[in-house]
Amino acid sequence: MRLRRDTDDVLIHRQVVEENCYQLPQRMNGAVVLDIGAHVGCFAKACADRGAGRIICCEPVEENYELLRHNVENVINADTPDCVV
């Protein structure tokens, strides 16, 4: 996963993916997840790692959106519709 230095990306990744700050269940088999404000994809990664069936990621900030697309491009069940405003 690509994260930017001098931003909160690393902190957010640690909290969401490593520490499970959202208290996601260990298994999300087949769940459909709508990630509004997906930032750079940390929550999407956490859901994919737990077996979510489909993850739809929307991020309005163009710089974050481009990194989000990169970070989820190999996650087959993740989709990043054009949500940039």
Secondary structure, 3 states (H helix, E strand, C coil): CCCCCCCCHHHHHHHHHHCCCCCCCCCCCCCEEEEECCCCCHHHHHHHHCCCCEEEEECCCHHHHHHHHHHHCCCCCEECCCCCC
